[in-house]
Amino acid sequence: MRIMKTKIKGMLSIICVIVFGSGFFATCFAINLANKISLTPKCEVKTEYDSNIFSESTHEIEDTLLTLAPGFSVELKDIGDFQNYVSAGYNIGLVSYLKKNNNNYQYHTPYLLMAVKSPFGFYVYFNERYHATADPYGSSNNYRIGQKTQRYENSLDLTFGYQYNIYSLELLMKNYMTRYDELFDQWQDRTDNVISLALYSKLTESKKTSFLFEYRLTLAEYNKQNDNIETWTDQTSQDYQMNDIMVGVRFEPGSKINGAIKFGWGTKGFDNEKDNFNRPYEDNNSWLIDAQVDLDIIKDKTNVGFQFIRSIQGSPDSDAASYIDTFLSFNLKYNLKKDLIFQGGLSWVNDDYRNEYPDDNDNNEFRPNKYFNTYGINLGVEYKLPQPENGDEDDYDEGPIRKRDITAGIFYKYESKHASHSDYSAGEYSKNVISAVVKGSF
């Protein structure tokens, strides 16, 4: 089934934020809601040393980067008796390289969030986020890691829900799109349309834990492939459909544990039989898991975060249409003393191409199994400047401007990627990154 091309444009997010930041803010004052508005200017300054800025397997290049990232957010909370809210913001990043300054780039990330709840159990959530960048860190499916790539992504979520007693039913409709500026990258342009239906049931007396069942349908279209870019056509494009069924538990904010744990089964089927090189597509299926939880072991003292995610992804390679992505991480935050926090973490990523990278039987070419393992470690210390203890603090107690919140930190990150066979060694790399960050909101 061919997907109707979306008319949603990523720049709509910027327009929404600009309109919201001016017109909505003024309107709220006009209707006497100023005491519920929070206006938060923000700024971050970061200096980092990167031992391998282009993530190369050989001929590594080191450099020092400077990032200046101003931004703002506007929030209107507690509208009525049901905690309705509107939130919008805009963050800009200006990134400069000390040596390789022809790789300087900017990023822009506007967003708009809304929640509307009724006294009859109905509620609606809206979430749109836009991200434009030219960084060399690769897209969500690791396309062009180590190369400056101009692109943008836009994600729009709309959730309709109804709660009755201990039960909740949610319908999620999502549109995700990614677009590339350069012609030779545009074969990766993709639009995902997602429909998800989820059922929740409270399990505990505190109503902080719910059982969940979720079905999710994803229809993905490679837009430029269907427009005959390069050697692609609508008869060879990588368009696909995914069906996922998940069960698990969700933990509501306010308890010692927060997040969700879901596991299930997923299938991926391609719309076409063969690609642009006449190679057959291989439908895929796998067990899935999406566990993302935070645990307060000691309140305001020790926090542990855990993530275990396994999913089927669209491949960044033209000769393999998908891969299984498995991500595992463990993070710790520990208050060494008041306002001084230690942070540490370990991570592992496995990208397994499985039968998506078959032997070339026509040329009697054997291809070894293709997969990559990426290992990471991060350490850091962050210090939060205390709030003023004199009378100046009263200047920030009321009105739309928040109190100041300033932190400074030093961080270290090590990352190393290894291939399953020497044939794929060009994708390997190791890097060390040391950074110093000062950020504040006012």
N, C-alpha and C positions, 0 to 999 in steps of 0.2 A: 504494500500500500504506500503510494507516494505521499509525502507530507506537503501540505500547503505551506508555501514560504511565508515566514513571519514578516509582519510589517512593523514590528516593534523596533525602534531605533535606540541604540545605547545613549545617544545624546539627549534623549528625553529625560534621563536622570539629572543631567546638569541643569536643564531648564526647570525641572521640578524643584531642585534645591535653591536655585536663584530666586524663583518665585516665592518659595516658602520662606527663605531667609529674609526677604523684604516685606512682601505683602502680608503674609500670614502673621509675622511677628507684630506688625503694626496693627493688624485687625484684632489680634488677641488683646492688645492694650485697650482698643476701642470698646471691647465688650467686657471690660473689667476682669480680665483673667491674668493680669500681669503678675500677680503673686504666685501663679502656678507655672510660670515660664522660667526656664533655666537656660541662659546663654553662656556658652563655655568656649572662649578662645583657647587655642592650643598651639604649642610649638615644640618641635623636637630637633635637637642638633646631635648628629652622630659622626664620629670619626672612626674609621675601621681600617685595619691592615688585613689584606687578603693575599695569601701566598700563591694563589692560583686563580686569578680573576676570570679566566675563560674556561675553567674546569677541563684542562687539557691533560691527556695521558702522558704526553712528552712536551718538552720546551715550555715549561710552566713560566708564566709571567706574573710577578708580584706587583702590587700597587697599593696606594692608600686612597681611600674614598672619603669624601665629605658629603653629608646629607643634611639639608635644611628642609624641614617639613612643617610648615604652618598649617593651621586648619581651624575649624570651628564646628560646634554642634549647637542645635537649638532644640529644646524639649518642652513639651507641654504635657504635663502629667495630671492624673487624678481628676479628669473631667467628669463630673457627675459622681455617682455613688459606686461605679463599677471599675475604677482604675483604668479608664480609657486613656490613651496617650497618642501623641504624635512626636516623632523625632526625626530630625534631618541634620545633615552635616556635609562638609566638604574638606578633604585633606589633599594637600599638594606636596609632592616631594621633588626637590631639586638635588640631583646626585652628580657630583663632579669627581673625576679621576685626576690624581696628581700628575701621573705620567701619560697614560693613554686617554688624554682628554677628548679625543674624537669619539669616545664611547660615552660621554656625558648624556644623561637622559633625564626625563621628568616622568612622574606618575601623578595621576589624578583619580581620586576615589570619592565621588559623591554618593550619598545614600539617602533613602527615605523609608521610614518605618511608621506603621500605624496599627492601632488595635482598637476595636470597637466592640463592646460587650453590652448586652441587653439584660434587663431583669428577668427575661423569660428563658434564659439559657443559651440563646444564640450569640455567636461571636464571629468576628472577621479579623484576620491578620493580613497585613500587606507589608511586603519587604522587597525593595528594589535596590540593587547595588551595582555600581558601574566602576570598572577599573581599566584605565588606559596606561600603558607603560611601554618602555623599550629596553627593559632590563635584560641581562644575559642569563637569567636563572631558569629559563624554560617555562612553558605554559603548564596547565594543569595535568597534561598527559606527557610531560617532559620533552615536548617538541623544542628542538634547537637550544638545548642546554649549552651554555658557554658562548652564545652568539647574541649580539645585540639585535633584538627583534621587536619592531614596532607592531603593537596589537592592542586590542581591547576586548574586554569581556563584560557582558551585562546579564544579570540574573534577576528575574522578577518572580516572586512567589505570592500566591493569593490563596489563603486558607479560609474555608467556611466550616464552622463547627457548631455543635449543639451538645449541651451538657444536661443530663437528667439524672439526679440522684448521684450514684457512684459511676455512671456510664457517660462516656463522651464519644462522639463520632465526628471525624474530621475528613474533609475533602480538600486535597491540596492540588492546585494547578500551578505548574512552574514552566517558565520559558527561560532557557539559557542559550546564549549565543556568543561565539568567539569569532573575531574577524582580524585579518592580517593586512597590513598596508602593502607589503611587497608582493608583486605578482607571483614570484616563485614560492611564496609561502601560502598562497590563497587556496591551494588544494586541501589545506587543513581547516578552512572555514567550516564551521559546523553550527547547526541549530538543534537543540534538544527541546522537545515538548513532553512534559511529564504530567501524568495524572496518578494521584495516590489516594487510597482510601484506608483510613486507620480507625480502629476501634480500641478504646481504653476502658479499663474497669479498675476502680480503686480496690486495693487489697488490704490495707491496714486501717486501723481506727483513726490514725492521724491523717489519713488520706494523702500521704506524701509519696506513696508507692502505688503504681498502676501496672496491671498486666496490659500488654498491647499486642495487637495483630495488625499487620500492614500488608497491603498489596500495592505494588508500584509498576506502572507501565511507562516505558520510555521509548519515544520515537525520535530517532536521530537522522538528520539529513546533512550531507556534505554539499553545501550549496554550490560552490564553484565547480566541484566535480560533475554535478548535474548540468552545469552550464558549459560543459565541454572544455574546461581548462586543460591545457597541455594535452595528454592523451586520454583523459577521462571522458566518459559519457554517462548519461543517465542509466545505461545498461550495464555499466561496470563500476559505478560509484560504491563507496563503502557504507552506504545507508544501512541502518539496522534497527531492530526492535528488541527491547529487553523486557523481560517479565521477572519480577522479584517478589517473593513471599517471605515475610519476616515475622517472627514472634519474639517476645521478650518482656522487659520491664522498664518503666520510666520512673525516675526519682525526681520529685518536685523540689524547687529551691526552698531553703528554710530548714532542711534536715542536714545531718552530718554527711550524707552522700548525695551527690547531685549529678544528673546526666541520664543516660539510657544505655541499655545493653540489648542488642537485637541480633538474632541469628536466623538463617534460613537458606533458601536455595534460589539461584538465579539462572536464567537462560538468555542467550543472545543469538538471534537469528538474522542473517543478512537478507536484504531485499533482492540482491542479484546473485547469480551463481558464480561468476568469474570476474576478476579484476581487469585492469587495463593491460596487463601482461598475459592475459588468458590463464591465470592461475586460479584454481577453485577456491572459493571462500569456505572456511570451516566454521560451522555453527559451534557455539561454545556453551558450556554450563559449568557451574561450580557451586560449592557451598559458600555462603556469605556470612560475614559478621560485621557489626557496627557497634562497638563498645567504646563509649566515651564517658568516663566518670571522673569526678573529683571527690576526694574523701578528706574531710577535716578530722584528722586523727586527734589533734589537740586544738581546740578552738583558738583562733588568733595566734597560733604558735606553729603548727605543723600541718601542711597540706600536701596530699599526694594525688597526682593525676595519672590516669592510665588510659591509653588508647590502643585498640586492636581493631583494625579495619581491613576487610578483604572484599574486593570488588572487581568487576570486569570493566576494563577501560578500553577506549579507542586508541589504537597504536599511533605513535609518531612516525613510524616507518612505512614506506610505500609497499614493502614486500611482506608485511605482516599486519593484518587488519585489527588485531586486538591483543590484549595480554591480561593476565591476572595480576592485580596489584595487591600486595599484602603489606600492611604497615603496622608496626608495633612500637610503642613508646612508653616510657616511664619517666615521670617528672616529679621533682620534690621542691617544695618551698618551705624554708625553715627560718623562723625569726630568731636570729642570733641574739638580738637585744632590741629594745624599742626602736622602731624605724630603720633597722638594719636587717635585710633579708638575704639569705643565701638561696641560690637557685641552681639546680643541677638536673641533668636528664640524660637518658640513653635512648637511642632509636635504631630501628632496623627496618629496611624496606626491601622487599623482594618483587622484582618485575619478571614474571615467567611467561614466555611466549608460547610455551607448550606446542600444540600441533598447528599453531598459526604460522610456523616457520618451517614448512615441510621440505623434504629432499627434492632436488631438481632431477626428476627421473628422466626427463628428455635428454639431459646432458650427462646422465650417470654421476651426478654430483651429490655427495653425501654432506648434509648439513648437521653439525653437532647441535645438541639441545642448547637453546638460547635463553639465558636468564641472567639477571644482574642482582647482586646484593649490595646494598648501601648501608654503611654503619655510621652512626653519629654519636657524638658526646658533646654536651654543653655544660659550662660552669659559669657562675657569675655571682656578683654581690651588688645589691641595689640599696641605696640609702634614700630615705624619704625625709626631706626637710620638714621640721616640725612647723605647725601652724603658729602664727604670732600669739604670744602670751600677753601682750599689752592691749591697750584700748583700741589699737588699729584693727583688731579682729572684728570689732563691731561694725566696721564699715562694710563688711561683706555679709552680714547676717541676713539682710533683707534685699528684695529686688531681684532683677533677672541675672545679675552677675554673681557667680559662685565664689567661694573662698578659693585661695590658691592651693595648688597641689603640685609640688615640684619634687622630682626624683633624679638621682644621678647614679649611674652604675657602670661597672666594668665587666665585660663578658668574654668568654673564650668558647670557640666552637671548632670541633674537628669533624671532618666528613671524608669518607673513603668509599669509593664505588669499585666493585670487582665484577668481572665478567666470568661466565661459566666456561669459556674457551678462548684461546688466543685469537681466534677469528674475529672476536668482538672486542678486542682489547682497546680499540680506538675510543670506546665508550667509558673506559676506566679513568679515574682521577682520584686525587687526594688533595685536601686543602686544609689550612689552618686560618682561622679568622679571629682577630682580636679587636674588640670594639669598646669605645667609651661613649656613653649616651647620657645626655641631659634632656629631660622632657618636663613640660609643665602645662598645667591648665589653670585658668584664672577666673 
